[in-house]
């Protein structure tokens, strides 16, 4: 049995540890985990790839999810909590695809992006093409990938390289973790 709350507990714990006054690697933070019932629906945009459509029939609703983030969740957090101007979006796998889409199409929602093992293969890699035309506004991007096979590793590297080429004056980091494999 997989405990889907495990990732949230790890991220919240890391955030707490890194914000301890004697460590202070990051500022005090509010961690928001969004549990949903269909990642394939919420984290993917409409695809033209027939195999994607067949294998994942509920996909293609990231626009609605991004609208939820911008029009409901972010305003609620700003009303209910003392928040700063630093807003970080982290996503892994399909969540990494979503984080990349938000970065390229709606970058002002967040200031920092942690993109882990993004599923850039989605829709035949069409999101790569949008880097060149993006006017993204962000403070920092960090991309990471583990030893997850040729496609995932090459796509994460390609995303990093394209972002560095387009946004040469912005801090864009990359890390390959050769000892880390996906679950």
N, C-alpha and C positions, 0 to 999 in steps of 0.2 A: 504494500500500500504506500502510495506517495503522499507525503504531507506537503500540500501546496503552500501552506503558511510558512514553511521552512525558510524560503528566500526572504520573506519580509522580516522574520526574526533575525536572520543574519545581517541584513542591511541595517535594521534599527540598532542592533548591537554594535556594529562597526561604527555607525554614526555617533552613538553615545560615547564609545571609547575614544574616537578621534576628536571629540569636542570636549573631553575632560579638561579642566583648567590647566593641569600639569602637562598635558600633551598638546592641546590646542592646535591641531593640524587643520581643523575646519571650525567654522563658527557654530554656535548652537543652532540646531536644525529641527525642523518639523518634518517627519518622514510620513508620507502618505502612500499607502499601498492600495492599489485598486484591484479588487478581486472581481473577476467577471466570469461569465458562464461560457463564453465562446471567444477565445483569443483569435482564432482564425477569422471570425467575423469582424471584431473590433480593431484588430491591428493590421489589417490588410486593405489596400485600396483596390479598386476595380481592376481586374486583370483581363488581358486579351488572350492569354495562354489557355488553350482549351483543356490541357491536362490539369492546370491549376483549378479551373472551374469544375472539372469532373472530380478530382481528388478532394477538393475543399468547397463543397457547394454553398456554404453559408458566407463565403468571403465577400469582401468589397465594401465594408461599411466604416472604414477608418475616418472618413469625413465626419460622420455623426459622432464618433468617439472623440475626435479632436474638438468638435463643437461643444460637447459635454465638458471637456477640460477647460476650454476658454470661457464658456458662458455660464457654467454652473459651478464646477469645482473650484477653480481659481478665485472667482468672486466670493464664494462661501469661505474659503480659507482666509482671504483678506479681511472679511467682515468679522470672523470669529477669533482670529489669532493675531498676535503681533508678529508680522512678517517683515522680512527685509526685501531689498530689491534683487537679491540673489535667489534665483529659481532654477533648480536642477531637474532635468528629466533623465531618467535612467531606464534603459530597456535592453533586454537580452533576447536573442533569436527573433521571433516575430515582433517582440517588443522593441528590439533593436531596429527592425525595419520601420516600425511606427516612429521611433525617436528620430530616425533619419528623415522620414517624411515631414515630421514637425519641423526639424531643423531647416529643411530646404523650402518648405512652403509656408510655415507659420512661425518663423524663428523668434519672433518677439514674445511668444508665450513663455519662453525660458531663456535664461542667460547662459547656462552651462548644460552640456550634453555628455552623458556617459553611455556610449553605444557599445554593447558587448555582443559579439558574434551575430551581427545583423544578417537577417535572411534576405540578402540583396538579390538572390536568384529569383525572387518573386517577380512575376510578369516579365520574364526574360531579361531581368536586370534593368528595366526601364528607368528606375530611379537614378541610376548612374548618369543618364542623359540630362537630368534636371539640375545636376551640380553646375554645369556650365552657365545656365540661365538664372540660377538662384541669386537673389540679393540678400541672402541670409545675414542677419544681424545677431551676433552672439559674442560672448566673452571668451569662452573656452570650449573645446571639444576634445574628448578622449575616447579613442577606439581601442578595444581589446578583443582578442580571440585566442582560444586555446587550440590544442592539437585536435582539430575537428574534421580533418579531411581537406582535400585540395580545394574544393569549391568555396567552403566557408573561409578558409585561410586566405585564399587569393582575393576573394571579394572584399574581405575586411581591409586587406592591404590596398586594394584598388580604391576603395572608398577614401581611405586616408590620403593616398596620393592625389586623387582628384580634388579633395578639399584643400590640401596644401597648395596645389597648383592654382586653384581659384581664389583662395583667401590667404595669400602668402604672408600677409601682415598679422594674421591671427594665430594664437597658440593652439595648435592641433597636435595632440599626442597620440602615440600608437604603442601598443605593447602586445607582443606575441608570447603566450605562455605555453612553451612546448611540453610541459609536464601535466597540463590540464586537459582533460577530455570531457566532452559533454556527457550528460547522464544518459 
